[in-house]
Amino acid sequence: MPVVASAQVPFDAPAEPVKGPILPAELPPGRVSESLPRNVYVTGDPLLLTRENMHVGERITFVACPYMQDSEPTPLWFADYNGETYFLRAQQNLSARVRHPQLKHKVLVEGIISPEPRVGKAIVLNPLRLSVLPEVDITCDKLLPNDGTAIKNPKRPPGPGVDAVGRETGAERSRQFAARLWAKEYTPDPVERVKREFVILWDFDNGIGAHGNYGQVVQAVKYARDVEASKVEIIGYRASVLLSNGEVLVERPGVEKDRAETVKTIFDDYPFPPGVVEVRWDPNPRPADGIADFEKRAVSIIVTPGPERSKVARK
């Protein structure tokens, strides 16, 4: 992979390594807003596992059937592994940093054992990554009744809620931003014009993308328009993951192509000149090391700036 000047995504990850442990924010009991700063952790809405925070505690990586337990005001997700029960997250809306499990599908759990108190009988995992595996498994259908287990500061579950006004304001800003970025005549924002790489991370075996991937790709699109890119290279990768039991899982052949083409489809929505956007993929799975395997399931977007229009006009 080329050496280029930029930080890699996740875009909201801290620049410096996090020194653990990470404990929940001290807040009064009760529901908290979904607009709570993204670096503030409350039990039930885990932080996303990144290179910066992956050393704050003991790592655990396993595949299991997730199951849901009824709770107020929102259900809770758990998984059993090697004789222990682990709390994954509370059900929430799309503001969640870590995706939700899904019944009738196993889940790949990549997380850190948190030192905070257990939720019910379950060990809490935070930070965390969850990948819903694509194969249907009808045995993953366990639902438990409410036994009083609850979290202290739940965020808003799916559906209408009191934060709707703030969400609509944000949605209108997004619509205005999109209209500007889609326009053929675009006035670039001033940015440092350097060759830059954006790395988009993916769930295991997923080639279509998740809610957060689209916004990350659009950041790369905007940079490419701001620097009037002469070339945009989109490179898809597939990878392996080392489980805590020593087993290695390898992503399916072709997922690297699916990822690259998914990103290319997003770029195709914007008016780049013909031949600027190139797409390719590496069919060889990146090897697992059990350290940062989640970073290897990726699409790399390399943006090369073009000549500034003002300088071209003077020639």
C-alpha positions as CSV (number, residue, x, y, z in Angstrom):
1,M,0.0,0.0,0.0
2,P,1.4,3.5,-0.8
3,V,2.7,5.7,2.0
4,V,0.5,8.8,2.0
5,A,0.0,11.8,4.2
6,S,-3.1,11.5,6.4
7,A,-4.7,10.0,9.4
8,Q,-6.7,6.8,8.9
9,V,-10.3,6.4,9.8
10,P,-12.3,5.7,12.0
11,F,-12.6,9.5,11.6
12,D,-13.8,10.1,15.2
13,A,-11.0,8.1,16.8
14,P,-8.6,10.0,19.2
15,A,-5.2,10.8,17.8
16,E,-3.3,9.5,20.8
17,P,-3.5,6.0,22.4
18,V,-6.1,5.7,25.1
19,K,-4.8,4.7,28.6
20,G,-7.3,2.6,30.3
21,P,-9.4,1.6,32.0
22,I,-12.4,3.2,30.4
23,L,-15.2,3.6,32.9
24,P,-18.8,4.8,32.4
25,A,-19.5,8.5,32.9
26,E,-20.8,9.5,36.3
27,L,-24.3,10.6,35.5
28,P,-27.6,10.6,37.5
29,P,-29.7,7.5,36.8
30,G,-32.1,7.9,33.9
31,R,-32.2,8.1,30.1
32,V,-29.5,10.2,28.4
33,S,-29.6,11.9,25.1
34,E,-28.4,10.2,21.9
35,S,-26.5,13.5,21.2
36,L,-24.2,12.9,24.2
37,P,-20.6,13.6,23.0
38,R,-19.4,10.5,21.2
39,N,-16.3,10.2,23.4
40,V,-18.5,9.9,26.5
41,Y,-19.2,6.3,27.4
42,V,-22.3,5.0,29.1
43,T,-22.9,1.3,29.8
44,G,-25.0,-0.1,26.9
45,D,-23.6,2.1,24.2
46,P,-20.0,0.8,23.9
47,L,-17.2,2.7,22.2
48,L,-16.0,1.4,18.9
49,L,-12.8,-0.7,19.2
50,T,-10.0,1.1,17.5
51,R,-6.2,0.9,17.3
52,E,-6.1,3.8,19.8
53,N,-8.2,2.1,22.5
54,M,-7.5,-1.6,21.9
55,H,-5.0,-1.9,24.8
56,V,-7.1,-0.7,27.6
57,G,-7.9,-4.2,28.9
58,E,-8.0,-7.9,28.2
59,R,-9.0,-8.7,24.6
60,I,-11.6,-11.4,23.8
61,T,-12.7,-12.5,20.3
62,F,-15.3,-15.1,19.7
63,V,-18.3,-16.2,17.6
64,A,-21.6,-16.9,19.3
65,C,-25.4,-16.7,19.0
66,P,-26.5,-13.4,20.5
67,Y,-29.7,-13.3,22.4
68,M,-32.0,-10.5,23.6
69,Q,-33.5,-9.9,27.0
70,D,-36.5,-7.7,27.6
71,S,-35.7,-4.7,29.8
72,E,-36.9,-1.1,30.4
73,P,-36.8,1.1,28.5
74,T,-35.0,-0.9,25.8
75,P,-34.0,-4.6,25.4
76,L,-30.4,-5.8,26.1
77,W,-28.2,-8.0,24.0
78,F,-26.0,-10.8,25.5
79,A,-23.8,-13.7,24.2
80,D,-22.4,-16.8,26.0
81,Y,-18.8,-18.0,25.4
82,N,-16.6,-20.5,27.2
83,G,-18.9,-20.7,30.3
84,E,-19.3,-16.9,30.7
85,T,-22.1,-14.5,29.7
86,Y,-21.1,-11.2,28.1
87,F,-23.1,-8.0,27.8
88,L,-22.8,-6.7,24.3
89,R,-25.1,-3.6,24.2
90,A,-28.5,-2.1,24.6
91,Q,-30.9,-1.8,21.7
92,Q,-30.6,1.8,20.4
93,N,-31.3,3.8,17.2
94,L,-28.8,4.5,14.4
95,S,-26.8,6.9,16.6
96,A,-25.1,3.8,18.1
97,R,-21.4,3.6,17.6
98,V,-21.4,-0.2,17.6
99,R,-23.9,-2.0,15.4
100,H,-26.6,-4.2,17.0
101,P,-26.6,-8.0,16.8
102,Q,-29.4,-9.7,14.9
103,L,-31.4,-12.8,15.8
104,K,-31.0,-15.8,13.5
105,H,-27.4,-14.8,12.8
106,K,-24.3,-15.5,14.8
107,V,-22.1,-12.5,15.6
108,L,-18.3,-12.0,15.6
109,V,-17.4,-10.3,18.9
110,E,-14.2,-8.4,19.1
111,G,-14.0,-6.6,22.4
112,I,-12.2,-5.6,25.6
113,I,-13.3,-6.9,29.0
114,S,-14.4,-3.8,31.0
115,P,-13.6,-3.5,34.7
116,E,-17.1,-1.9,35.4
117,P,-19.8,-3.8,37.4
118,R,-21.6,-6.6,35.6
119,V,-24.9,-6.1,34.0
120,G,-27.0,-8.8,35.7
121,K,-24.6,-11.8,35.6
122,A,-22.8,-10.6,32.5
123,I,-19.3,-9.2,32.0
124,V,-19.4,-5.9,30.1
125,L,-17.4,-5.5,26.9
126,N,-16.1,-2.1,26.0
127,P,-14.7,-1.0,23.6
128,L,-16.3,-3.4,21.1
129,R,-16.9,-4.3,17.5
130,L,-19.8,-6.6,16.4
131,S,-20.1,-8.2,13.0
132,V,-23.4,-9.9,12.1
133,L,-22.3,-13.0,10.1
134,P,-24.3,-13.3,6.9
135,E,-25.3,-16.9,7.1
136,V,-28.7,-17.6,8.6
137,D,-28.7,-19.7,11.8
138,I,-32.2,-20.5,13.0
139,T,-30.8,-21.7,16.3
140,C,-29.9,-18.1,17.2
141,D,-33.4,-17.2,18.3
142,K,-33.3,-17.0,22.1
143,L,-35.5,-14.3,23.7
144,L,-35.6,-13.9,27.5
145,P,-38.3,-12.1,29.6
146,N,-37.6,-9.1,31.8
147,D,-36.0,-10.2,35.1
148,G,-35.2,-6.8,36.4
149,T,-31.8,-6.5,34.7
150,A,-31.3,-2.9,33.5
151,I,-28.7,-0.3,32.7
152,K,-28.3,2.9,34.6
153,N,-28.2,5.4,31.7
154,P,-30.0,4.0,28.6
155,K,-30.1,5.9,25.4
156,R,-33.1,6.3,23.2
157,P,-34.4,3.1,21.6
158,P,-35.5,2.9,18.0
159,G,-38.6,4.9,17.0
160,P,-39.9,8.4,17.6
161,G,-38.5,10.3,20.6
162,V,-37.9,13.6,22.3
163,D,-34.8,14.2,20.2
164,A,-36.7,14.4,17.0
165,V,-36.3,18.2,16.6
166,G,-32.6,18.1,16.9
167,R,-32.4,15.2,14.4
168,E,-34.5,17.1,11.8
169,T,-32.2,20.1,12.1
170,G,-29.2,17.8,11.5
171,A,-31.0,16.2,8.6
172,E,-31.6,19.6,6.9
173,R,-28.0,20.5,7.3
174,S,-27.1,17.1,5.7
175,R,-29.5,17.8,2.8
176,Q,-27.9,21.2,2.1
177,F,-24.4,19.7,2.3
178,A,-25.3,17.0,-0.1
179,A,-26.9,19.4,-2.6
180,R,-23.7,21.5,-2.6
181,L,-21.5,18.4,-3.0
182,W,-23.6,17.0,-5.9
183,A,-23.5,20.2,-7.8
184,K,-21.4,20.2,-11.0
185,E,-20.1,23.7,-10.2
186,Y,-18.5,23.3,-6.9
187,T,-16.4,25.9,-5.0
188,P,-13.7,24.0,-3.1
189,D,-13.1,24.7,0.6
190,P,-9.5,25.6,1.4
191,V,-7.6,22.5,2.5
192,E,-4.0,21.3,2.5
193,R,-3.5,19.8,-0.9
194,V,-1.6,16.6,-0.2
195,K,-2.0,13.0,-1.3
196,R,-4.2,11.5,1.3
197,E,-5.6,8.1,2.2
198,F,-8.9,7.3,3.8
199,V,-9.3,3.8,5.2
200,I,-12.9,2.6,5.5
201,L,-13.3,-0.4,7.9
202,W,-15.9,-3.1,7.4
203,D,-17.8,-5.7,9.4
204,F,-16.5,-9.2,8.9
205,D,-17.7,-10.8,5.6
206,N,-19.7,-7.7,4.8
207,G,-19.3,-6.2,1.4
208,I,-22.3,-3.8,1.3
209,G,-21.5,-1.5,4.1
210,A,-23.2,-0.2,7.3
211,H,-24.8,3.0,8.4
212,G,-21.5,4.7,9.2
213,N,-19.6,3.7,6.1
214,Y,-21.5,6.0,3.8
215,G,-20.6,9.2,5.8
216,Q,-16.9,8.2,5.9
217,V,-16.8,7.7,2.1
218,V,-18.5,11.0,1.6
219,Q,-15.7,12.7,3.6
220,A,-13.3,11.2,1.0
221,V,-15.5,12.5,-1.8
222,K,-15.5,16.0,-0.3
223,Y,-11.7,16.0,0.0
224,A,-11.4,14.8,-3.6
225,R,-13.6,17.7,-4.8
226,D,-11.8,20.2,-2.6
227,V,-8.4,19.3,-4.1
228,E,-9.8,18.8,-7.6
229,A,-8.4,15.3,-7.6
230,S,-6.5,14.1,-10.6
231,K,-6.8,10.5,-9.4
232,V,-8.8,8.6,-6.8
233,E,-7.8,5.0,-6.2
234,I,-10.3,2.7,-4.5
235,I,-8.7,-0.6,-3.3
236,G,-10.7,-3.4,-1.6
237,Y,-9.2,-5.9,0.8
238,R,-10.4,-9.0,2.6
239,A,-8.9,-10.4,5.8
240,S,-8.7,-13.0,8.6
241,V,-9.4,-12.8,12.3
242,L,-7.7,-14.8,15.1
243,L,-10.3,-15.9,17.7
244,S,-9.4,-16.3,21.4
245,N,-9.7,-20.1,21.0
246,G,-6.9,-20.1,18.4
247,E,-9.2,-20.6,15.4
248,V,-8.7,-18.4,12.4
249,L,-11.7,-17.2,10.4
250,V,-11.1,-16.1,6.8
251,E,-13.5,-13.8,4.9
252,R,-15.2,-15.2,1.8
253,P,-13.6,-14.8,-1.6
254,G,-15.1,-11.8,-3.5
255,V,-15.9,-9.7,-0.5
256,E,-12.9,-7.4,-1.4
257,K,-14.5,-6.8,-4.8
258,D,-17.9,-6.1,-3.3
259,R,-16.4,-3.6,-0.9
260,A,-14.5,-1.7,-3.6
261,E,-17.5,-1.6,-5.9
262,T,-19.7,-0.4,-3.1
263,V,-17.4,2.6,-2.5
264,K,-17.1,3.2,-6.3
265,T,-20.9,3.3,-6.5
266,I,-20.9,6.2,-4.0
267,F,-18.3,8.1,-5.9
268,D,-20.3,7.6,-9.1
269,D,-23.0,9.7,-7.6
270,Y,-20.8,12.8,-7.8
271,P,-19.5,14.6,-10.9
272,F,-15.9,13.5,-11.2
273,P,-14.4,13.7,-14.7
274,P,-14.1,10.4,-16.6
275,G,-11.0,8.3,-15.7
276,V,-10.4,10.1,-12.4
277,V,-11.8,7.3,-10.2
278,E,-10.0,3.9,-10.5
279,V,-11.1,0.7,-8.7
280,R,-9.2,-2.5,-7.9
281,W,-9.0,-5.2,-5.2
282,D,-6.6,-7.7,-3.7
283,P,-8.1,-11.2,-3.6
284,N,-5.5,-12.5,-1.1
285,P,-6.8,-12.4,2.6
286,R,-4.6,-10.4,4.9
287,P,-3.3,-12.6,7.6
288,A,-4.6,-12.5,11.2
289,D,-2.4,-11.6,14.2
290,G,-5.1,-11.2,16.9
291,I,-4.0,-7.6,17.5
292,A,-5.8,-5.3,15.0
293,D,-7.4,-7.7,12.6
294,F,-10.5,-5.4,12.4
295,E,-8.3,-2.8,10.6
296,K,-7.5,-5.2,7.8
297,R,-11.1,-5.6,6.6
298,A,-11.0,-2.4,4.6
299,V,-11.2,-0.2,1.5
300,S,-8.4,2.2,0.9
301,I,-9.3,5.5,-0.9
302,I,-6.2,7.3,-2.1
303,V,-6.8,10.8,-3.3
304,T,-4.2,12.6,-5.4
305,P,-4.7,16.4,-5.8
306,G,-4.9,18.0,-9.2
307,P,-3.5,21.3,-10.2
308,E,-5.3,24.3,-8.7
309,R,-7.7,25.9,-11.1
310,S,-6.3,29.4,-10.3
311,K,-2.8,28.3,-11.3
312,V,-4.0,26.6,-14.4
313,A,-5.9,29.7,-15.4
314,R,-2.8,31.9,-15.1
315,K,-0.8,29.7,-17.6
